[in-house]
Amino acid sequence: MTADAAIGACRLCPRRCGAFRPARGSGDGFCGLPALPGVCRAEKHFWEEPPISGTNGSGTIFFSGCVLRCEYCQNGAISRKSCGTVVDENGLIELIKKLESQGVHNVNLVSPTPYYPIIRRALERYKPAVPVVCNTGGYERAETLKSMEGLIDVYLPDYKYSQSETAKKYSEAADYPQAAAEAITEMFRQVGAPVYDENGIMRKGLLVRHLVLPGNVENSLGVLDWIDDHLPKSVPVSLMAQYFPTGHEIHPELSRRITPEEYDQVVNYMLLLGRDNGFCQEPEAADSRYVPDWNMMKEKSE
Ligand code: SF4
């Protein structure tokens, strides 16, 4: 482990805290995270979209912590704190090689935002033969993403909110719509429209996800409007129906699953826009069984 992994004045994400983040322990910024990531799970994962999971699985590395604070977070067990096994760039390279040796279709970095400097150093030293997927909540700085150009092959961002007030209410991020729009534009500039291999696995490109929230159909339609105005139809959209209340919700409208009618409204609007190459989920996806077991790597709070 290296003391020089510390970040002096962190402005990696749109919050631009300017905070000191020591290599280990707690940082002073909004996220409270240190510079070295905790890894909560590094295993094959079969529940991503078909071009990501394929038949062999996606090699997911789930990082702890998050720069958003979504009250309904579906991965709250690892996103609200620094936890998992702390790794430096050597440790990350080992994990990437281990997943690669298991025959995964890609290496899938989940919630990498607070850790881009260490991830960049690892990928500059070892770039796997399989694509590297950047799987993020979409709350990114375009400038930070530029530092990852050439190292990420597939961007898999959420676009959660088209409405600033909704982003502020649920995630303490009023600037989310603008920040995510700029970030996704930069992602598309870097990797372009999807390129698939002979088995339909994405080798390069952009796939945008959106989780439909209960009582928020208008927000979802606004997200689809932005996507359709700014991205070619070859960029698939994944509309997720898997929302389930976790018990941390403050706003009462979030205390239930989405209804089939709400989901149908959003799916039908996507089809009306002529975006028919995306992904939908069956209602049974709304189940906590789809939350992975976070104890795959020995949990060690820092
Ligand atoms: S990564 Fe954390 S410390 Fe850095 S700007 Fe974002 S919230 Fe602040």
Boltz pocket constraint, residues with backbone or C-beta under 6 A from the ligand:
constraints:
  - pocket:
      binder: B
      contacts: [[A, 10], [A, 11], [A, 12], [A, 13], [A, 14], [A, 15], [A, 16], [A, 17], [A, 18], [A, 19], [A, 21], [A, 27], [A, 28], [A, 29], [A, 30], [A, 31], [A, 32], [A, 33], [A, 66], [A, 67], [A, 113], [A, 114]]
      max_distance: 6.0
